[in-house]
Amino acid sequence: MKPSQTKPGSANGTGGHANANAVVAQAAASGSPDIFARCTRNPEIDLYRSADQLGLNPFYREIEGEIGPTVIYQGNEVVMLGSNNYLGLTTDPRVRKAAHEALDHYGTGVTGSRLLNGTLSLHRELEEFLAGWVELPSALVFTTGYTANVGLVSTLVQSGDAVFCDSAAHASLVDGARLAAGTLRAFQHNRPNSLRHGLRSWRSEPGRGGVLVAVDGIYSMEGDWAPLPEVRAACDDHGARLLVDEAHALGVVGPGGAGTAVATGVRADLVMGTFSKSLASCGGFIAGPEDVIEYLRVSCRPLLFTASNVPASLGAALAAAKIAQAEDWRREAVLSLAHRLRSGLAELGYEVGRPTTSSIVPVRVGDVLSAAVLWRALLDGGVYTNCSIPPAVQRPMLRTSVMATHTEAQIDRALSVFEDIARHGVVDAGRERLVGLLEPELELDATAP
Ligand SMILES: Cc1ncc(COP(=O)(O)O)c(C=O)c1O
């Protein structure tokens, strides 16, 4: 863009849009702020822009090709430790072929909601497979995993009811609860006693409505499991229904990759799954009793008022689900590689949390600046990771995860980059340099809310 050109409608109101200044002036004259004012200057935007200028912005990085065990980033091949493609199926020829076939057969899109013109025979086939996989009577496919959770919780939990979410449960469960007419209660992460306490106090007042308890089978950031037997027992003792979000578990754990509920022999009343991780696609589903699924079919607004999945995503998900169920070697490989990465990092002195059976390996760091410096140093060394900072997580960390199709040599290559960084004190030195450069108010410390 030439300096003389301005972007129309830029947030500060001084862009090329003819009415923008008039809106700002009118808002000021009326004594109420322009609704765009908060976009111009706030701590998050300032931090984001400063990070950008310093080459330390880990977000919205552009990858120049397919997401496999390695990816091309800025022309270089880097080891991909920042993907949820746990079983390595996004590039599998059978999954690609199924996506192509669905595209050829049904076209590029359905141009409508599931209710009216967006339900394909492929939906039914997929739903039958998924319900059988997670051992529940029925399933319903949504456009994303996010809308599946938001839709379920907001539709089911009505006025007078409550949803109890683990404090580390995925944002989509919390957002569903916020949209619901009922009450949202959080309980302490993986503390069944905290849940029991909450349920007891909810039930102690007469006339209160039904209760849904929502947990992730495997938590997305730390890779730890929900204590499902204890959570189930608390639900049973207080007449609550249990929803298990199996987004990070499906395909990875349990017999045939059926997830944590089947793995632990715990009866989940409802299971949520997504296609955007092991199933190498995009979309999500809720599985549960026939009548609940039927109820969602007719009253769930995030299902009724959004366009249905593109056919290629359904074809890919169905093919990937069948492969995920059949090929145990993928689960064994991803879990063994995650173990290799975790123990290697621990030996190098990185804080990786307690061992767990999952494809996720968190690398905890002291503060946001250290996280950004470590993320950048790893990328420069040829390792792509995800930087997770508050409010997405309580403590800043790099979230790493592996794929069944990584080789041991690739994991070792990544470990040697981590080793170089640790040996040369790159994080502390980089952090120190940055502290002097950034405005003091932008230094978020680890304990910031
Ligand atoms: C635990 C969990 N639940 C739900 C979702 C939402 O799924 P999707 O990204 O497929 O919309 C995610 C995605 O990150 C997740 O990690």
The ligand as an SDF file (V2000), in Angstrom:
LIG
                    3D

 16 16  0  0  0  0  0  0  0  0999 V2000
  -10.9170  -29.9470   24.2600 C   0  0  0  0  0  0  0  0  0  0  0  0
  -11.4410  -29.2810   23.0300 C   0  0  0  0  0  0  0  0  0  0  0  0
  -12.7620  -29.2670   22.8260 N   0  0  0  0  0  0  0  0  0  0  0  0
  -13.2920  -28.6840   21.7380 C   0  0  0  0  0  0  0  0  0  0  0  0
  -12.5090  -28.0650   20.8020 C   0  0  0  0  0  0  0  0  0  0  0  0
  -13.1340  -27.4040   19.6190 C   0  0  0  0  0  0  0  0  0  0  0  0
  -12.9410  -28.1860   18.4930 O   0  0  0  0  0  0  0  0  0  0  0  0
  -12.7260  -27.5820   17.0350 P   0  0  0  0  0  0  0  0  0  0  0  0
  -11.3940  -26.9020   17.0050 O   0  0  0  0  0  0  0  0  0  0  0  0
  -12.7770  -28.7780   16.1740 O   0  0  0  0  0  0  0  0  0  0  0  0
  -13.8220  -26.6180   16.7620 O   0  0  0  0  0  0  0  0  0  0  0  0
  -11.1320  -28.0750   20.9700 C   0  0  0  0  0  0  0  0  0  0  0  0
  -10.2580  -27.4260   19.9730 C   0  0  0  0  0  0  0  0  0  0  0  0
   -9.2150  -26.9400   20.2020 O   0  0  0  0  0  0  0  0  0  0  0  0
  -10.5810  -28.6800   22.1140 C   0  0  0  0  0  0  0  0  0  0  0  0
   -9.2600  -28.6800   22.3330 O   0  0  0  0  0  0  0  0  0  0  0  0
  1  2  1  0
  2  3  1  0
  2 15  2  0
  3  4  2  0
  4  5  1  0
  5  6  1  0
  5 12  2  0
  6  7  1  0
  7  8  1  0
  8  9  2  0
  8 10  1  0
  8 11  1  0
 12 13  1  0
 12 15  1  0
 13 14  2  0
 15 16  1  0
M  END
$$$$
